Amino acid sequence: MGLFSKEKVVDPPNKSQRKVCWEARDVFFQCLDANKIDNSLDPNEKANVESNCGKERATFEKDCVASWYQYFQEKRYNDNRRQKYIEKLQAEGAQPLPFKLDSTQMNVNRK
């Protein structure tokens, strides 16, 4: 069983292929950070991404399975948004809960 792309079924990446993908991802994301690009998937940022990080993006896209390429970019954007929201709440004086909620506690409140 393999991973699905638009064209064909491909085998899952092996350990060395995953390492190459992750390294390409890290280089691309460092470039995005250096150029203050939050969402590399935003069509309005496409020209900015290509002009500043086009080479890194092409390597990242080439070295990763298509679904990973998409997933890592979406995850980076969502993680950045979440972190900015946390920082905003902290700046407004919000404090962390003195205990940790687990999924069973959260489901009890929904019933």
Summary of the structure (lengths in Angstrom):
residues: 111
radius of gyration: 18.4
end to end distance: 38.5
largest distance: 51.2
contacts: 242
relative contact order: 0.11
helix: 68%
strand: 4%
